[in-house]
């Protein structure tokens, strides 16, 4: 591999290639200062919700009973 050496450098932090950073998905209709932003992001991260479209969450929309059942089922199966 190019750029490597056989030196042992215990105090040097390990190299993290740029591709190891995972991009953070954010819904376009949930600003970071919205009161439930952290909770919505966590539900997305855990796969509990997918939003109302691929890039929108629709935080002011009502949640139907069948949607709530899906949320709870996914949450308890984590």
C-alpha positions in Angstrom: 0.0 0.0 0.0 1.3 3.4 -0.9 2.2 5.8 1.9 2.5 3.3 4.7 5.6 2.6 6.7 6.8 0.0 9.2 7.1 2.5 12.0 5.1 1.9 15.2 3.6 5.2 16.3 1.3 4.5 19.3 0.6 8.2 20.0 -0.5 9.0 16.4 -4.3 8.7 15.9 -5.4 6.0 13.5 -6.1 7.1 9.9 -9.7 7.2 9.0 -10.4 7.3 5.2 -12.9 9.9 4.1 -15.4 7.2 2.9 -15.8 6.0 6.5 -18.0 9.0 7.3 -21.7 8.2 6.9 -23.8 11.0 5.5 -26.6 12.1 7.9 -30.1 11.9 6.3 -32.4 14.8 7.3 -36.0 15.4 6.4 -36.4 18.6 4.4 -39.5 19.7 6.4 -38.0 19.2 9.9 -35.5 22.0 10.8 -32.8 21.3 13.3 -34.5 23.7 15.8 -37.8 21.9 15.7 -38.7 20.6 19.1 -38.9 16.9 18.0 -36.0 17.0 15.6 -33.8 14.6 17.7 -36.7 12.1 18.2 -37.6 12.1 14.5 -34.0 11.6 13.5 -33.6 8.7 15.9 -36.7 7.0 14.7 -35.4 7.3 11.1 -32.0 6.0 12.2 -33.6 3.0 13.9 -35.9 2.2 10.9 -39.1 3.0 12.9 -40.3 5.6 10.4 -39.8 6.3 6.8 -41.6 9.6 6.7 -44.6 10.5 4.5 -42.4 10.7 1.4 -38.7 9.8 0.7 -37.5 13.2 1.9 -40.3 14.6 4.0 -41.6 13.6 7.4 -44.8 15.8 7.6 -44.5 16.6 11.3 -47.8 18.4 11.5 -49.8 15.6 9.9 -52.0 13.3 12.1 -50.9 9.7 12.7 -53.5 7.1 11.9 -54.0 4.0 14.1 -52.5 1.7 11.6 -49.4 3.9 11.3 -49.0 4.0 15.0 -49.2 0.2 15.1 -46.4 0.0 12.6 -44.3 2.5 14.7 -44.8 0.5 17.9 -44.2 -2.8 16.3 -40.9 -1.6 14.7 -39.9 0.0 18.0 -40.5 -3.1 20.1 -38.7 -5.3 17.5 -35.5 -3.3 17.9 
